């Protein structure tokens, strides 16, 4: 049974802080009846197919302007109204959207995770629960280095350069200050089982109230 309005959970935090780990743990808890979806802000990077590869590489992907938040908000509204969407997907190896779109059906719980889901006021105002994942910078960098090399085809030098020129400065300017909007600050991401349990209890409570 679909509740009247889904519970929207926003999970923000620095790059490689553990946002996805928390989202997946919550997903595994509440998806027994297909009642939860995860929406990744990263899939809403702006389309750059009209640019050359050289121009795409120069984009600051750690600035809010790199994202199509208008489309994200439009599609969130569709899901809130109980309508399915065709969500874009992003290909990190070519620095633009892929040709693949994913159909996302409306569910009781929508988990939105990404760098700027608390920084953007229009997105933030739609959220029922606002979470910030707070992980030390050195640990985030090591995780990002491993991930970008193994999953996104990057070189060590390119990861280091991007971290120093855009990732860290943009984190300090936009991501870290958004922590003040959080209802819950979670140290250490998905390894914080106490926080996961608290979130699970809270979501269950909200769902029960909405079903009445």
Secondary structure, 3 states (H helix, E strand, C coil): CCCCCCEEEEEEECCCCCHHHHHHHHHHHHHHHCCEEEEEHHHHECCCCCCCHHHHHCCCCCCHHHECHHHHHHHHHHHHCCCCEEEEEEECCCCEEEEEEEEECCCCEEEEECCCCCCCHHHHCCCCEEEEEECCHHHHHHHHHHHHHHHCCCCHHHHHHHHHHHHHHHHHHHHHHHHHHCCEEEECHHHCHHHHHHHHHHHHHHHHHHHC
